[in-house]
Amino acid sequence: MKDFEASKEIGFDALFNGASIGIIITDEESRILQANSFLLNLFDYSAEEIIGKHVELLMPSRFREKHVHHRTDFQHHPRSRVMGAGLNLFGTRSDGTEFPVEVSLGPYTSGDRHYVIAFVSDISNRKAAEDNLKKLNAELEEKVEERTSSLNQIVLQLEEQMREIEEKDQELLIALDKEKQLNELKSRFVTLASHEFRTPLSAILSSTFLISKYAQSGDLQQQEKHLKKISASVNLLTDILNDFLSVGKIEEGRVEVRYVVFDICKYLSNIIEEMNNLVKHKQIVTYMHEGEAEIELDPSLLRHIITNLISNAIKFSPEESSILISTKYENGLLTLKVKDHGMGIPAEDQPQLFERFFRAANVSYIQGTGLGLHIIGKYVELMAGTITVESELGKGTTFIIEFSGQNRRAD
């Protein structure tokens, strides 16, 4: 019997001191009688510093007086309380720092004495995760509101542009060919817009529904995954709308060229670094420059040109392929090349590459508006440059752009 009692005592000690949760035992006056090693480490106290002290020692000072009344009530009506019973509780370490905790209480009696055993858990990580999720949700809501507002403004602008086009229809009726081109343009615009918008909008709706489901189960990883999908879809919608608006500005002659002297090497290096997060598995983008670095162009239009060409090279090239961007500035002539080792462009499609809404026959299954190269061609033309393409099916494509200082137009 003594051996059994001894083994019970050994088992209790092993459980008490080996537990990965804080445990304290208090008497009827809420004085701490025992505390395991985990709790002492959690609150950064030694056993000598807390044994015999009231449990309020482990609480923030602003809660101690109120807790005295709570524990008095608990002593008169002892009851078990499970972990995380809807209370926001905090502990205080020996250095005064506070941290959120969950506490489970269990009263028990030994002989004629009454005791309380408390299990204490540090929930700082969980609270931080919850706060981050709340912040992420708030940021998402704000971003969605901003995007929605922006989308509404863009739609209004598009509607206004469509009204202007319809008003000009009467003037275009004098030429049958012009009328047919206009009708075809409007028809292709509506068809393309409805098709390209459907995929990202469907992704947003499905991800929003799934987020609400995962929120109930607390699956933060899945929630974050679908939040990223929503963000990517909203960005895709914005890019599509920006393309439509850019075409409208070009057609109306509202794009102004603002020439600035800048370092082409540093400028393109920064753009390429920003776009590295778009590359596929083991794709490598490299950049080389020859000659002087200072040039005079419109950096905003150049950014649109280079980002569009690089994103196309990434999109239409396989994994583990290389993409080379090179610039050469010599005798006032800037030559910019973007070369990939992708699927290539059919020879019969190359003469039409820079036409509005045109897409090569071998990329019809890949999402796109057919406006990107059209916009690039117009921007190159606005800066008095030329753009050509060299491509072979299955071997890749090279876009070559040349800007000559002698051909620069007056501001």
C-alpha positions in Angstrom: 0.0 0.0 0.0 2.8 2.4 0.8 4.4 1.6 -2.5 1.2 2.4 -4.2 0.8 5.7 -2.4 4.5 6.5 -3.2 3.9 5.7 -6.8 0.9 7.9 -6.9 2.9 10.7 -5.4 5.7 10.2 -7.9 3.2 10.2 -10.7 1.6 13.4 -9.5 5.0 15.1 -9.2 5.9 14.0 -12.8 2.6 15.2 -14.1 2.7 18.4 -12.1 6.2 19.5 -13.0 6.4 17.9 -16.4 3.2 19.5 -17.8 3.5 22.0 -20.7 0.9 24.3 -19.1 1.1 26.5 -16.0 -0.4 25.0 -12.9 -0.9 26.6 -9.4 -2.7 25.4 -6.3 -4.2 28.0 -3.9 -5.8 27.7 -0.5 -9.1 29.2 0.8 -7.4 32.6 1.1 -6.1 32.4 -2.5 -2.5 32.1 -1.3 -0.3 30.2 -3.7 0.7 26.8 -2.2 2.3 25.2 -5.2 3.4 26.3 -8.7 4.9 24.0 -11.3 8.1 24.9 -13.3 6.2 25.8 -16.4 4.2 28.5 -14.6 7.3 29.8 -12.9 9.1 30.2 -16.2 5.9 31.7 -17.8 5.7 34.5 -15.2 9.5 34.7 -14.6 9.4 34.1 -10.8 11.2 31.7 -8.5 9.2 29.5 -6.2 10.4 31.4 -3.2 9.0 34.7 -4.7 5.4 33.6 -5.1 4.8 30.7 -2.6 2.5 32.0 0.1 1.6 35.2 -1.9 -1.9 35.9 -3.0 -2.7 35.0 -6.6 -3.3 38.7 -7.4 0.5 39.0 -7.6 0.3 37.4 -11.1 -2.3 39.9 -12.3 -2.1 43.5 -13.7 -2.5 45.9 -10.8 -5.7 47.5 -12.3 -7.5 44.2 -11.9 -6.4 43.1 -8.5 -9.0 44.9 -6.4 -11.8 43.6 -8.5 -10.4 40.1 -8.5 -10.5 40.0 -4.7 -14.3 40.3 -4.8 -14.4 37.7 -7.6 -12.4 35.1 -5.6 -14.5 35.8 -2.5 -17.6 35.0 -4.5 -15.9 32.0 -6.0 -15.0 30.7 -2.5 -18.7 30.9 -1.4 -19.9 29.3 -4.7 -17.0 27.1 -6.0 -17.5 25.8 -9.5 -15.3 24.5 -12.3 -14.6 26.9 -15.2 -13.3 25.5 -18.5 -10.5 27.0 -20.4 -11.4 30.1 -22.5 -14.8 30.8 -21.0 -15.3 34.0 -22.9 -13.2 36.2 -20.6 -10.3 38.5 -21.6 -7.7 37.7 -18.9 -4.1 39.0 -18.6 -1.1 37.9 -16.6 1.8 40.0 -15.4 5.4 38.8 -15.3 7.9 39.8 -12.7 9.2 42.6 -14.8 5.7 44.1 -15.2 5.0 43.0 -18.8 1.5 41.8 -19.5 0.4 39.0 -21.7 -3.1 37.4 -22.5 -3.9 34.1 -20.8 -6.6 31.5 -20.5 -7.3 30.1 -17.0 -9.2 27.0 -16.1 -10.3 26.6 -12.5 -11.2 23.5 -10.5 -12.1 23.5 -6.8 -11.4 20.5 -4.7 -11.5 19.4 -1.0 -8.9 17.5 1.0 -10.0 16.7 4.6 -11.7 19.8 5.9 -9.6 22.2 3.7 -10.7 23.7 0.4 -8.3 24.3 -2.5 -8.4 25.6 -6.0 -6.2 24.3 -8.9 -5.7 26.6 -11.8 -4.3 25.8 -15.3 -2.8 28.8 -17.0 -2.0 29.1 -20.8 -0.2 31.9 -22.6 -2.3 32.7 -25.6 -0.2 35.6 -27.0 0.4 33.8 -30.3 -3.2 33.1 -30.8 -4.2 36.6 -29.9 -1.6 38.0 -32.4 -2.9 35.7 -35.1 -6.5 36.8 -34.4 -5.4 40.5 -34.4 -3.6 39.9 -37.7 -6.6 38.3 -39.2 -8.8 41.2 -38.1 -6.4 43.6 -39.6 -6.2 41.6 -42.8 -10.0 41.5 -43.0 -10.2 45.3 -42.4 -7.5 46.0 -45.0 -9.3 43.7 -47.5 -12.6 45.4 -46.9 -11.0 48.8 -47.3 -9.2 47.7 -50.5 -12.4 46.2 -51.9 -14.2 49.4 -51.2 -11.5 51.4 -52.9 -11.5 49.0 -55.9 -15.3 49.1 -56.1 -15.2 52.9 -56.0 -12.5 53.0 -58.7 -14.4 50.4 -60.7 -17.5 52.5 -60.6 -15.6 55.6 -61.7 -14.0 53.6 -64.6 -17.4 52.2 -65.7 -18.8 55.7 -65.7 -15.9 56.9 -67.8 -16.3 54.0 -70.2 -20.1 54.7 -70.4 -19.3 58.3 -71.2 -16.8 57.2 -73.8 -19.4 54.9 -75.3 -21.9 57.8 -75.4 -19.4 60.0 -77.2 -18.7 57.2 -79.7 -22.5 56.8 -80.3 -22.8 60.6 -80.8 -20.1 60.5 -83.4 -21.8 57.6 -85.3 -23.9 60.1 -87.2 -20.8 61.7 -88.6 -19.3 58.4 -89.5 -22.3 57.3 -91.5 -21.0 59.1 -94.6 -18.4 56.4 -94.9 -19.6 52.8 -95.0 -16.2 51.4 -94.2 -15.8 53.6 -91.1 -19.3 52.6 -89.9 -18.5 48.9 -90.2 -15.2 49.3 -88.3 -16.9 51.2 -85.5 -19.6 48.6 -85.1 -17.1 45.8 -85.1 -15.0 47.6 -82.5 -18.0 48.0 -80.1 -19.0 44.4 -80.6 -15.6 43.1 -79.8 -15.3 45.4 -76.8 -18.5 44.2 -75.3 -17.7 40.5 -76.0 -14.1 40.8 -74.7 -15.1 42.7 -71.6 -17.8 40.2 -70.6 -15.5 37.3 -71.2 -12.4 38.7 -69.4 -14.4 40.0 -66.4 -16.2 36.7 -65.8 -13.2 34.7 -64.7 -11.8 37.1 -62.0 -15.3 38.0 -60.8 -16.2 34.3 -60.4 -12.9 33.8 -58.4 -13.7 36.7 -56.1 -17.3 35.4 -55.4 -16.2 31.8 -54.7 -13.2 32.9 -52.5 -15.5 35.2 -50.5 -17.9 32.4 -49.9 -15.1 30.0 -48.9 -13.5 32.6 -46.5 -16.8 32.7 -44.6 -16.7 28.9 -44.3 -13.1 28.7 -43.2 -13.7 31.5 -40.7 -16.1 29.3 -38.8 -13.5 26.5 -38.6 -10.6 29.0 -37.8 -8.5 27.8 -40.7 -6.3 30.8 -41.1 -4.1 29.2 -43.9 -7.1 28.7 -46.2 -8.5 32.1 -45.4 -5.1 33.7 -46.4 -5.0 31.6 -49.5 -8.4 32.9 -50.7 -7.7 36.5 -49.7 -4.6 36.4 -52.0 -6.8 34.9 -54.7 -9.3 37.8 -54.3 -6.4 40.3 -54.4 -5.0 38.8 -57.5 -8.4 38.8 -59.2 -9.0 42.5 -58.3 -5.6 43.4 -59.7 -6.4 41.5 -62.9 -9.6 43.4 -63.3 -7.8 46.7 -62.7 -5.2 45.8 -65.4 -7.9 45.0 -67.9 -9.7 48.2 -67.2 -6.5 50.2 -67.4 -5.8 48.7 -70.8 -9.3 49.8 -72.0 -8.7 53.3 -70.6 -5.2 53.6 -72.1 -6.6 52.7 -75.5 -9.3 55.4 -75.1 -6.7 58.0 -74.2 -4.5 57.1 -77.1 -7.4 57.2 -79.6 -8.4 60.6 -78.2 -4.9 62.0 -78.4 -4.8 62.6 -74.6 -1.5 60.9 -73.9 1.3 63.5 -73.4 5.0 62.7 -73.7 7.1 64.2 -70.9 10.8 63.8 -71.6 13.2 63.4 -68.7 16.9 62.6 -68.5 17.5 59.5 -66.4 19.8 56.5 -65.9 18.3 53.7 -68.1 20.4 51.0 -66.5 19.2 51.8 -62.9 15.7 52.4 -64.1 15.3 49.1 -65.9 17.1 47.2 -63.1 14.6 48.4 -60.6 11.6 47.5 -62.8 13.0 44.0 -63.4 13.6 43.4 -59.7 10.0 44.4 -59.0 8.8 41.9 -61.6 10.8 39.0 -60.3 7.8 37.8 -58.2 6.0 37.0 -61.4 8.4 34.6 -62.8 7.6 30.9 -63.1 9.5 28.1 -61.5 13.2 28.5 -62.3 12.7 31.1 -64.9 15.6 33.5 -65.0 15.4 37.2 -66.1 18.7 38.8 -66.9 19.6 42.4 -68.0 22.6 43.8 -69.8 23.5 47.3 -70.9 26.1 48.7 -73.2 27.2 52.3 -73.7 26.2 55.5 -71.8 23.5 55.2 -69.2 21.9 58.6 -69.3 19.0 58.9 -71.9 16.1 61.3 -72.5 12.7 59.6 -72.8 9.3 59.5 -71.0 10.0 57.1 -68.1 6.3 56.5 -67.5 5.6 55.3 -71.0 8.9 53.4 -71.0 7.8 51.6 -67.8 4.5 50.5 -69.4 6.4 49.2 -72.5 9.0 47.2 -70.6 6.7 45.8 -68.0 4.2 44.6 -70.6 7.0 43.0 -72.7 8.5 41.2 -69.7 5.2 40.0 -68.4 4.4 38.6 -71.9 7.7 36.9 -72.0 7.1 35.3 -68.6 3.5 34.3 -69.5 4.3 32.8 -72.9 7.6 31.0 -71.8 7.9 27.7 -70.0 9.4 27.0 -66.6 13.2 26.8 -66.3 13.6 29.1 -69.3 15.6 32.3 -69.7 14.5 35.8 -70.6 17.1 38.4 -71.7 16.6 42.2 -71.6 19.3 44.3 -73.2 19.9 47.9 -73.9 22.5 49.7 -75.9 23.0 53.4 -76.2 25.4 54.5 -78.9 25.6 57.7 -81.1 22.3 58.9 -79.8 20.5 55.6 -80.7 18.9 53.5 -77.9 18.2 49.9 -78.8 16.1 47.9 -76.3 15.6 44.1 -76.8 13.4 41.6 -74.9 14.2 38.0 -75.9 12.5 34.9 -74.6 12.6 31.2 -75.4 8.8 30.6 -75.4 6.3 29.3 -77.8 6.9 31.9 -80.5 4.5 33.6 -82.9 3.2 32.2 -86.2 4.7 34.0 -89.2 1.3 34.8 -90.6 0.2 36.5 -87.4 3.3 38.7 -86.9 2.2 41.6 -89.3 -1.0 42.1 -87.2 0.6 41.9 -83.7 0.1 45.6 -82.9 -3.5 45.9 -84.1 -6.2 46.5 -81.5 -7.7 43.3 -80.0 -5.5 41.1 -82.1 -4.3 37.8 -80.5 -2.1 35.2 -82.2 -3.7 31.9 -83.0 -1.5 29.8 -80.7 -2.4 31.8 -77.5 -6.2 31.9 -77.7 -6.4 29.6 -74.6 -4.3 32.0 -72.5 -6.1 34.9 -70.8 -5.5 38.3 -72.4 -7.2 41.4 -74.0 -5.2 41.7 -77.2 -4.6 45.4 -76.2 -1.1 45.2 -74.6 1.0 45.2 -77.8 -1.3 47.7 -79.4 -0.7 50.1 -76.5 3.1 49.4 -76.6 3.2 50.2 -80.4 1.3 53.5 -79.8 3.6 54.5 -76.9 6.7 53.7 -79.0 5.3 55.8 -81.9 4.5 58.7 -79.5 8.2 58.8 -78.5 9.3 58.7 -82.2 10.6 55.1 -81.9 10.2 51.9 -84.0 9.3 48.4 -82.8 9.9 45.2 -84.7 9.6 41.5 -83.8 11.6 38.4 -84.7 10.0 35.1 -83.8 10.0 31.4 -84.7 7.5 28.8 -83.5 8.9 26.8 -80.6 12.1 28.8 -80.4 11.1 32.1 -78.9 10.5 35.8 -79.7 12.6 38.9 -79.6 11.0 42.4 -79.6 13.4 45.2 -80.8 12.7 48.9 -80.0 14.8 51.8 -81.2 14.7 55.4 -80.1 16.8 58.0 -81.8 17.5 61.4 -80.3 17.5 62.9 -83.8 13.9 61.8 -84.3 12.7 63.0 -81.0 9.6 65.2 -81.3 9.3 68.6 -79.8 7.4 68.8 -76.5 
